[in-house]
Amino acid sequence: MFGYDDDELNDILMAKATDPNVTMLVTLDKSQAGGKHEKMLLDADKQHALAEFNTHFVIGQSATHQISHTKGFVADNKAGCEGSVNWSASGEGTFIVAGKSGGPGFKAQNNTQTIFTDPDSVGRFQTELIAEHVTAQKQDNAPAERRQTILPVAKNHSPQN
């Protein structure tokens, strides 16, 4: 995820991340993970001892050392989601007034989000997300207490499509 500062979504994801029956990969962009709100969330997440679960967390950049701008997920090998929405208040337009989105001061970016369930598309996107995760893992930018190993890092790793 490129932008990540949604407290409510973080709570939902942490519930999944600490479920021993769930395997989760989290890949955050290096430039965004250092933001004030993102840092606050990541520091709070440390209390969950994610190393004890099937959660694999890395912070990195693209293979060419640019921002890692992918925004999406695959759930249960059944559904994928990709689009331009950062998981943040400004990306989602989550300013709530009286229990409803909108109202005075409401701001939201123009974003797209596609949900797909076609098995081939889900598989291809999952392969891409794993490749991006392994690339970030090799860069090793996560604090030591947050680093996880998902796959042995091979010198000549090339993801298969």
C-alpha positions as CSV (number, residue, x, y, z in Angstrom):
1,M,0.0,0.0,0.0
2,F,1.3,3.4,-0.9
3,G,-0.7,5.6,1.6
4,Y,-1.8,4.0,4.8
5,D,-3.2,6.0,7.7
6,D,-6.8,4.7,8.2
7,D,-7.1,3.9,12.0
8,E,-10.3,1.9,11.6
9,L,-9.0,-0.2,8.7
10,N,-5.8,-0.8,10.6
11,D,-7.8,-2.2,13.5
12,I,-9.6,-4.5,11.1
13,L,-6.3,-5.6,9.5
14,M,-4.6,-6.1,12.9
15,A,-7.4,-8.5,13.9
16,K,-6.7,-10.5,10.8
17,A,-2.9,-10.3,11.2
18,T,-3.1,-11.7,14.7
19,D,-5.3,-14.6,13.7
20,P,-3.0,-17.7,13.5
21,N,-5.3,-19.1,10.8
22,V,-4.7,-16.2,8.5
23,T,-1.5,-15.5,6.4
24,M,-1.0,-11.9,5.6
25,L,1.6,-10.0,3.6
26,V,1.9,-6.3,4.3
27,T,4.1,-4.2,1.9
28,L,4.3,-0.5,2.5
29,D,6.1,2.2,0.5
30,K,9.2,3.5,2.2
31,S,8.4,7.2,1.6
32,Q,4.9,6.9,2.9
33,A,5.6,4.6,5.9
34,G,7.7,7.4,7.4
35,G,4.8,9.8,7.5
36,K,3.6,11.0,10.9
37,H,0.3,9.2,11.0
38,E,1.7,6.0,9.4
39,K,4.5,6.0,11.9
40,M,2.0,6.3,14.7
41,L,0.0,3.3,13.4
42,L,3.1,1.2,12.8
43,D,4.4,2.0,16.3
44,A,1.0,1.0,17.8
45,D,1.0,-2.2,15.7
46,K,4.3,-3.3,17.3
47,Q,2.4,-4.3,20.5
48,H,0.8,-7.2,18.6
49,A,4.0,-9.3,18.3
50,L,3.3,-10.0,14.6
51,A,6.4,-12.3,14.4
52,E,4.4,-14.8,16.4
53,F,1.7,-15.0,13.7
54,N,1.6,-15.7,9.9
55,T,2.1,-12.0,9.1
56,H,4.9,-10.8,7.0
57,F,5.7,-7.1,7.0
58,V,8.2,-5.1,4.9
59,I,8.8,-1.5,3.9
60,G,10.4,-0.8,0.5
61,Q,10.4,0.7,-2.9
62,S,9.9,-0.6,-6.4
63,A,12.6,-2.7,-8.1
64,T,13.9,0.5,-9.7
65,H,14.0,2.3,-6.3
66,Q,11.0,4.5,-7.1
67,I,7.8,4.7,-5.0
68,S,5.9,1.5,-4.6
69,H,2.6,2.8,-5.8
70,T,0.4,-0.3,-5.9
71,K,-2.7,-0.1,-3.9
72,G,-4.7,-3.3,-3.4
73,F,-5.1,-6.7,-1.9
74,V,-6.1,-10.3,-2.6
75,A,-8.3,-12.0,0.0
76,D,-8.6,-15.8,0.3
77,N,-7.4,-16.3,-3.2
78,K,-10.9,-15.5,-4.3
79,A,-11.1,-11.7,-4.6
80,G,-8.7,-9.0,-5.6
81,C,-8.9,-5.3,-5.3
82,E,-6.8,-2.7,-7.1
83,G,-7.2,1.0,-7.7
84,S,-5.9,4.5,-7.0
85,V,-7.3,4.7,-3.5
86,N,-4.8,5.2,-0.7
87,W,-6.0,3.6,2.6
88,S,-6.1,7.0,4.1
89,A,-8.7,9.6,5.2
90,S,-7.9,11.8,2.2
91,G,-7.9,8.9,-0.2
92,E,-11.1,7.4,1.0
93,G,-12.9,10.7,1.8
94,T,-13.7,9.5,5.3
95,F,-14.6,12.8,7.0
96,I,-17.7,11.8,8.9
97,V,-20.4,14.2,10.2
98,A,-23.3,12.9,12.3
99,G,-22.5,9.3,11.1
100,K,-22.6,10.1,7.4
101,S,-19.9,10.9,4.9
102,G,-19.9,14.5,3.7
103,G,-21.1,17.7,5.3
104,P,-19.1,20.9,5.9
105,G,-15.4,20.4,5.4
106,F,-15.8,17.1,3.6
107,K,-12.9,16.5,1.1
108,A,-12.3,13.4,-1.0
109,Q,-9.9,12.7,-3.8
110,N,-11.1,11.3,-7.2
111,N,-10.1,7.7,-7.0
112,T,-10.9,4.4,-8.6
113,Q,-11.3,0.9,-7.1
114,T,-11.9,-2.3,-8.9
115,I,-13.0,-5.5,-7.2
116,F,-12.4,-8.7,-9.3
117,T,-13.2,-12.4,-8.7
118,D,-12.0,-13.9,-11.9
119,P,-9.5,-16.7,-10.7
120,D,-6.9,-15.9,-13.4
121,S,-6.9,-12.1,-12.6
122,V,-6.8,-12.8,-8.9
123,G,-3.8,-15.2,-9.4
124,R,-1.9,-12.8,-11.6
125,F,-2.4,-9.9,-9.2
126,Q,-1.4,-12.1,-6.2
127,T,1.8,-13.0,-8.0
128,E,2.5,-9.4,-8.6
129,L,1.9,-8.5,-5.0
130,I,4.2,-11.3,-3.8
131,A,6.9,-10.2,-6.3
132,E,6.7,-6.6,-4.9
133,H,6.8,-7.9,-1.4
134,V,10.0,-10.0,-2.1
135,T,11.6,-6.9,-3.8
136,A,10.9,-4.8,-0.7
137,Q,12.0,-7.6,1.6
138,K,15.4,-7.6,-0.2
139,Q,15.7,-3.9,0.5
140,D,15.2,-4.6,4.2
141,N,13.9,-1.1,5.2
142,A,11.6,-2.3,8.0
143,P,12.8,-1.8,11.6
144,A,14.4,-5.0,12.9
145,E,11.5,-5.8,15.2
146,R,9.1,-5.6,12.3
147,R,11.0,-7.7,9.7
148,Q,9.5,-11.0,8.7
149,T,10.7,-13.6,6.2
150,I,8.1,-14.9,3.7
151,L,10.4,-16.7,1.3
152,P,14.1,-17.3,1.2
153,V,15.6,-14.4,-0.7
154,A,17.3,-15.9,-3.9
155,K,19.9,-13.8,-5.7
156,N,18.3,-14.4,-9.1
157,H,14.6,-14.4,-8.1
158,S,12.4,-13.8,-11.0
159,P,8.6,-14.0,-10.4
160,Q,6.6,-16.2,-12.7
161,N,3.6,-14.8,-14.4
